[in-house]
Amino acid sequence: MIAGTEVLPRQIGRYQVERVLGRGAMGTVYLATDPHIQRHVALKTIRAELLNDTRGAAADAELPARFINEARAAGRLVHPHIVSVFDYGEADGVAFIALEYVRGETLAARLAQRAAGGATMPLMRVLVWFTQLLDALAYAHDVGVIHRDIKPANLLIAPRGECKVTDFGIAQLDTGRLTQLGMMIGTPSYMSPEQYSGAEIDARSDLFSAGVVLYEMLTGVCPFAGASAAVMHQVLNEMPLAPSSRVAGLPPEVDATVLKALAKRPEERYGSAQSWRSDLLALLDTLTARLDADQTVVVTPLVRQALAPPPDLADTPMVPLGWPPEFLAQLERRLASHVGPVASRLVRRAAAQATDSHMLAAQLARHLPDETARHEFTALLERHATASAIVTIREEHRDSITKTAAAAIDPAHIELVARRLATHIGPIARIVARRAALGTDIAAFHARIADALPASVDKRAFLDKLDAPDE
């Protein structure tokens, strides 16, 4: 073997190796195939000398433990925005983890591309990806896993727009810690103040790191940068400039959510990833109404009265008015490839208010990233209108649907559902419940409520509890 080169193994365990995906100080990641089910995996390996050497320095001896820790931490997590662990094992002196293979690139690479072009990411895309990150963190924290190394390099962006969390090598499990109290561990620019001080940490440490990531996504600049000592001083003592001072046009609500997450004291941050996610979903709804066709935020004073729907739409149900369900599902899939899971909400809202295909096209196309995508989306709607002759939902038909009351549903039950839904999506729950109840029966009402729940919530368990008395 030539010095400095590595022979590509043909097989590790049962996995057939195809090529190298990446290399690091700890080992190599290969693209491999599981021959049993013909599935691609990312095969993460640890260098044999690290696995076998228990006599070296403490930091080196800890690497195998981190490797096993990653398998255990991520292995207990099954979530659409967390890279799945399929297998762990050893073969011929090589330890490996078989991970879900995610085509795409890291958020760090995406940020570097934007920085090279002198541009920042579109605001709505940032918020959609970030709510996916918060959904993943909420799920992980609920099952006792704190990541402790949230940073752009550990977030993958898949081709269809999903954001996935990876690398749980230094995660803290509820069954024990890899490091002892008083030790610092993490990536300096993204570590929380309590990580620097060696204090006990909880889920709010991940939220601080996520706040740093959000700041960088919005501005293209990491808020804490420089030599190690300077970064530590900044994290412990200095608040960064508001994102809007670096990028003109960012709404004040975005500044507020970022700076709250970056509070030095954990109790001044968001109490949980779920509560932060609920606030961001409400913010997404608010900002959507202020976007123009090229997704530039229209900077206008935020007047609270302006957030209420117009009088003639105040009671419009957030459900389709005359649009075939299979067609709306097709629109959701197309839109989701650009904006992610929020597509379902956007399509339902647009379909509830649009009276013809042109209005529906205009409302949905503004969420797409470029003119080509908007043109393709509009063409799809035009083909549907021609084929089905559903070009206009007459105003009188719309009014009759809007005025249909949910007499069969007890208002007290609607209020109960709203209160329980609020624990998952925040104050907007009352509006969601009220609109979901209009013009329908109890079964359809519950189905609509289930659609509004985050992916991390057990929908069946939630619905089963609706028949139980309120606590």
C-alpha positions in Angstrom: 0.0 0.0 0.0 1.3 3.5 -0.9 1.9 5.7 2.2 -0.9 8.1 2.8 -3.5 6.1 0.8 -6.3 3.9 2.0 -7.4 0.7 0.3 -11.2 0.7 -0.1 -12.6 -2.3 1.6 -15.0 -4.4 -0.5 -17.1 -5.4 2.4 -17.5 -4.6 6.1 -19.7 -7.1 7.9 -22.5 -7.9 5.6 -22.4 -4.4 4.0 -20.9 -4.1 0.5 -18.8 -0.9 0.3 -19.2 1.3 -2.8 -17.2 4.5 -2.2 -16.0 6.9 0.5 -18.5 9.6 1.6 -16.1 11.4 4.0 -13.1 11.1 6.3 -12.4 12.5 9.7 -10.0 12.1 12.6 -12.2 9.4 14.1 -12.7 7.2 11.0 -14.3 7.0 7.5 -17.9 7.1 6.3 -18.6 4.9 3.3 -21.6 4.5 1.0 -22.5 0.9 1.3 -25.4 -1.5 0.4 -27.2 -3.8 2.7 -27.6 -6.9 0.5 -30.4 -8.4 2.6 -32.8 -5.6 1.6 -30.9 -3.8 -1.1 -30.8 -0.5 0.7 -28.1 2.1 0.6 -26.6 3.0 4.0 -24.0 5.4 5.3 -21.5 3.1 7.0 -19.6 5.1 9.7 -16.5 3.3 10.9 -13.9 4.0 13.7 -10.2 3.6 13.1 -9.0 0.2 14.3 -6.2 1.7 16.4 -8.6 4.0 18.3 -10.9 1.1 18.9 -8.1 -1.1 20.3 -6.0 1.4 22.1 -7.2 1.9 25.6 -3.7 2.9 26.9 -3.5 6.3 25.2 -4.5 9.8 26.4 -7.9 10.2 28.0 -9.3 12.1 25.0 -8.3 9.4 22.6 -9.5 6.6 24.8 -12.9 8.4 25.0 -13.4 8.2 21.2 -14.6 4.6 21.1 -17.0 5.4 23.9 -18.4 8.3 21.9 -18.8 6.0 18.9 -20.9 3.6 20.9 -22.8 6.5 22.5 -23.8 7.7 19.1 -25.3 4.3 18.2 -27.2 4.1 21.5 -28.4 7.7 21.4 -29.6 7.9 17.8 -30.7 4.2 17.9 -33.5 5.1 20.3 -34.7 7.9 18.1 -37.1 7.3 15.2 -38.2 10.6 13.7 -38.4 12.0 10.1 -35.9 14.8 10.9 -33.3 12.6 12.6 -30.9 10.4 10.7 -31.9 6.8 11.6 -29.5 4.2 13.0 -30.1 0.8 11.4 -27.3 -1.3 12.9 -24.1 -1.4 15.0 -21.4 -4.1 14.9 -17.8 -5.1 14.6 -16.1 -7.0 11.8 -12.5 -7.8 11.2 -11.4 -5.3 13.9 -13.6 -2.5 12.5 -16.5 -1.1 14.5 -19.3 0.4 12.4 -22.7 2.1 12.6 -25.1 1.7 9.7 -26.9 5.0 9.3 -29.7 6.2 7.0 -28.1 7.5 3.8 -29.3 11.0 3.2 -28.6 12.4 -0.3 -27.9 16.0 -0.1 -25.4 18.2 1.7 -24.8 19.7 5.2 -26.2 23.0 6.2 -22.6 24.1 6.7 -22.0 23.5 3.0 -25.2 25.3 2.0 -24.2 28.3 4.1 -20.7 28.3 2.6 -22.2 28.4 -0.9 -24.4 31.3 0.0 -21.5 33.2 1.6 -19.4 32.7 -1.5 -22.1 34.3 -3.6 -22.6 37.1 -1.1 -26.2 36.1 -0.4 -28.3 34.9 2.6 -30.9 32.2 2.6 -34.6 33.1 1.9 -36.3 33.9 5.2 -39.2 31.5 4.8 -36.9 28.6 3.8 -34.8 29.2 6.9 -37.9 29.2 9.2 -39.3 26.0 7.6 -36.0 24.1 8.0 -35.6 25.4 11.5 -39.0 24.3 12.6 -38.0 20.9 11.4 -34.9 21.0 13.6 -37.0 22.0 16.6 -39.5 19.2 15.9 -36.5 16.8 16.0 -35.1 18.3 19.2 -38.5 18.2 20.9 -38.8 14.5 20.1 -35.2 13.8 21.3 -35.6 15.7 24.5 -38.9 14.0 25.3 -37.1 10.6 25.2 -34.1 11.8 27.3 -31.5 12.6 24.6 -29.7 16.0 24.6 -27.6 16.3 21.5 -25.0 18.8 22.9 -23.4 19.5 19.4 -26.1 21.2 17.3 -24.2 23.0 14.5 -24.6 23.4 10.7 -22.1 20.6 10.1 -24.5 18.2 11.9 -27.6 19.2 10.0 -28.3 17.6 6.6 -30.5 19.1 3.9 -32.0 16.4 1.7 -33.0 17.1 -2.0 -36.7 17.3 -1.2 -36.2 19.9 1.5 -36.0 17.9 4.7 -33.6 19.0 7.4 -32.2 16.0 9.4 -30.1 16.0 12.6 -27.1 13.7 12.7 -24.0 12.9 14.8 -25.1 12.1 18.3 -21.5 11.2 19.3 -21.5 13.4 22.4 -25.2 13.2 23.2 -26.2 13.0 26.8 -28.6 10.2 27.7 -30.9 10.1 30.6 -29.1 6.9 31.7 -25.7 8.5 32.2 -23.2 10.9 30.8 -20.2 10.5 28.6 -18.4 13.4 30.4 -18.4 14.3 34.0 -19.7 17.5 35.5 -17.1 20.3 35.1 -15.8 19.1 31.7 -16.3 21.2 28.6 -17.5 19.4 25.4 -18.9 20.6 22.2 -18.0 22.9 19.3 -16.8 26.3 20.7 -18.8 28.7 18.5 -22.1 26.8 19.2 -21.6 25.8 22.8 -24.0 27.2 25.5 -22.7 29.3 28.4 -23.4 26.3 30.7 -21.3 24.1 28.5 -18.4 26.5 28.8 -18.7 26.8 32.6 -19.0 23.0 33.0 -22.3 23.4 34.8 -25.1 20.8 34.6 -26.9 21.1 31.3 -30.4 20.3 30.1 -32.4 20.6 26.9 -32.2 24.4 26.9 -28.5 24.0 26.1 -29.4 22.5 22.7 -31.8 25.5 22.3 -29.0 28.0 22.7 -26.9 26.1 20.1 -29.9 26.1 17.8 -30.2 29.8 18.3 -26.7 30.2 17.1 -27.5 28.1 14.0 -30.6 30.2 13.3 -28.6 33.4 13.6 -26.1 32.1 11.1 -28.9 30.9 8.7 -30.5 34.4 8.8 -27.3 36.5 8.4 -24.6 34.2 7.0 -22.5 35.1 10.0 -21.8 33.1 13.1 -22.5 35.4 16.1 -19.6 34.1 18.1 -16.3 34.0 16.2 -12.6 34.4 16.6 -9.9 32.7 18.7 -11.0 30.2 21.3 -10.6 32.6 24.2 -12.5 35.4 22.4 -15.4 33.0 21.5 -15.6 31.9 25.1 -15.8 35.5 26.4 -18.5 36.4 23.8 -20.6 33.4 24.7 -20.4 34.0 28.4 -20.7 37.8 28.4 -21.8 39.4 25.2 -25.1 39.5 23.3 -24.7 39.6 19.5 -26.2 42.3 17.4 -29.8 41.7 16.3 -30.0 39.8 13.0 -31.8 42.7 11.4 -28.8 45.0 12.0 -26.8 42.7 9.6 -29.6 41.9 7.1 -32.0 44.7 6.3 -35.6 43.8 6.2 -35.8 41.0 8.8 -38.9 41.5 10.8 -38.6 42.4 14.5 -40.4 39.2 15.5 -37.4 37.3 14.1 -34.9 39.3 16.1 -36.9 38.6 19.2 -37.0 34.9 18.8 -33.3 34.6 18.1 -32.2 36.8 21.0 -34.5 35.0 23.4 -32.8 31.7 22.4 -29.4 33.3 23.0 -30.1 34.4 26.5 -27.1 33.7 28.8 -29.4 32.3 31.6 -31.2 29.1 30.6 -34.4 30.2 32.4 -34.6 33.2 30.1 -34.7 31.1 27.0 -37.6 29.1 25.6 -38.7 26.4 28.0 -38.7 23.7 25.4 -38.1 23.1 21.7 -41.9 22.4 21.3 -42.9 25.8 22.7 -40.3 27.6 20.4 -41.6 25.6 17.4 -45.2 26.6 18.2 -44.2 30.2 18.2 -42.4 29.9 14.9 -45.3 28.2 13.2 -47.5 31.1 14.3 -44.8 33.5 13.0 -44.7 31.6 9.7 -48.5 32.1 9.3 -48.0 35.8 10.0 -45.1 36.3 7.6 -46.8 34.4 4.8 -49.3 37.1 4.5 -46.6 39.7 4.0 -44.6 38.0 1.3 -44.5 39.1 -2.3 -44.0 36.8 -5.3 -40.2 36.5 -5.0 -40.4 35.7 -1.3 -38.9 39.0 -0.1 -40.4 40.1 3.1 -42.4 43.3 2.8 -41.3 45.5 5.7 -44.3 47.2 7.2 -45.2 48.0 10.8 -46.7 45.0 12.5 -50.2 46.2 13.5 -52.0 43.7 15.6 -55.4 44.5 14.2 -54.1 43.7 10.7 -53.4 40.1 11.7 -57.1 39.3 12.0 -58.8 37.9 8.9 -61.1 40.2 6.9 -64.7 40.1 8.1 -66.0 38.1 5.2 -63.3 35.4 5.7 -63.3 35.3 9.5 -65.3 32.1 9.6 -63.9 30.5 6.5 -63.0 26.9 7.4 -59.4 25.9 6.9 -60.6 23.1 4.6 -60.9 22.8 0.8 -64.0 24.4 -0.9 -64.9 22.1 -3.8 -61.3 21.0 -4.7 -60.9 17.2 -5.2 -58.8 15.8 -2.2 -56.5 13.8 -4.5 -55.7 17.0 -6.4 -54.9 18.9 -3.2 -52.7 16.0 -2.1 -50.8 16.3 -5.4 -50.3 20.1 -4.8 -49.1 19.3 -1.2 -46.4 16.9 -2.6 -45.2 19.4 -5.2 -45.1 22.2 -2.7 -43.5 20.1 0.0 -40.4 19.5 -2.2 -39.7 23.2 -1.8 -41.0 24.2 1.6 -41.2 20.9 3.6 -44.1 19.7 5.9 -45.6 23.2 6.2 -46.9 22.6 2.6 -50.0 20.9 4.0 -51.0 23.9 6.0 -50.3 26.3 3.1 -52.4 24.3 0.6 -55.3 23.9 3.0 -55.4 27.6 3.8 -55.2 28.6 0.1 -57.8 26.1 -0.9 -60.2 27.3 1.8 -60.0 30.9 0.4 -59.5 30.6 -3.3 -62.6 30.8 -5.5 -60.9 29.8 -8.7 -57.8 28.1 -10.0 -56.1 31.4 -10.8 -56.4 32.6 -7.2 -55.2 29.2 -5.9 -52.2 29.4 -8.2 -51.3 32.9 -7.1 -51.5 32.1 -3.4 -49.4 29.0 -3.6 -46.9 30.1 -6.2 -45.5 32.8 -4.0 -44.0 30.2 -1.7 -41.9 28.7 -4.5 -38.2 29.7 -4.8 -37.9 30.7 -8.5 -39.8 31.6 -11.7 -39.3 28.1 -13.2 -40.9 26.4 -10.2 -43.7 28.9 -10.2 -44.4 28.4 -13.9 -44.5 24.6 -13.5 -46.8 24.9 -10.5 -49.2 27.2 -12.4 -49.3 24.9 -15.4 -50.3 22.0 -13.2 -53.3 24.0 -11.9 -54.3 25.1 -15.4 -54.3 21.4 -16.6 -56.5 20.5 -13.6 -58.9 23.3 -14.4 -59.2 22.2 -18.0 -59.6 18.5 -17.2 -62.2 18.9 -14.4 -63.9 22.1 -15.4 -63.5 23.3 -11.7 -62.6 26.8 -12.7 -64.8 28.8 -10.4 -66.5 28.0 -7.1 -69.4 30.4 -7.3 -69.6 33.0 -4.6 -73.0 31.9 -3.5 -71.8 28.3 -3.0 -68.8 29.6 -1.1 -71.1 31.6 1.2 -73.3 28.7 1.8 -70.4 26.6 2.9 -68.9 29.4 5.0 -72.2 29.9 6.8 -72.7 26.3 7.6 -72.5 25.9 11.4 -71.2 22.9 13.2 -74.4 22.5 15.2 -73.7 18.8 15.7 -70.5 19.6 17.7 -70.8 20.8 21.2 -69.0 24.1 21.7 -67.7 22.8 25.0 -66.0 19.9 23.2 -64.4 22.4 20.7 -63.0 24.3 23.6 -61.7 21.2 25.2 -60.0 20.2 21.9 -58.5 23.7 21.6 -57.0 23.5 25.1 -55.4 20.2 24.5 -54.2 21.2 21.0 -52.6 24.3 22.5 -50.1 22.2 24.4 -48.7 21.2 21.0 -49.1 24.2 18.7 -49.6 27.1 21.1 -52.2 29.9 21.2 -53.2 29.4 17.5 -55.0 26.2 18.6 -58.3 28.0 19.4 -58.5 29.4 15.8 -57.5 26.0 14.3 -60.2 24.2 16.4 -62.9 26.7 15.6 -62.2 26.5 11.8 -61.9 22.7 11.8 -65.3 22.4 13.4 -67.2 24.4 10.8 -69.5 22.5 8.4 -68.5 19.0 9.5 -69.3 16.2 11.9 -67.4 15.0 14.9 -65.3 12.4 13.0 -64.1 14.8 10.4 -63.5 17.4 13.1 -61.2 15.1 14.9 -59.4 14.1 11.6 -58.7 17.8 10.9 -57.4 18.3 14.4 -55.1 15.3 13.9 -53.7 16.9 10.7 -52.8 20.0 12.7 -50.6 18.0 15.2 -46.8 18.0 14.9 -45.2 14.9 13.5 -43.7 14.0 16.9 -47.1 13.7 18.5 -48.9 10.3 18.7 -52.1 11.2 16.9 -54.0 8.1 17.9 -53.2 8.6 21.5 -54.2 12.3 21.3 -57.6 11.4 19.7 -58.3 8.7 22.2 -57.9 11.2 25.0 -60.5 13.6 23.5 -63.2 11.3 24.8 -61.8 11.4 28.3 -63.0 14.2 30.8 -60.9 17.3 30.9 -58.3 17.5 33.6 
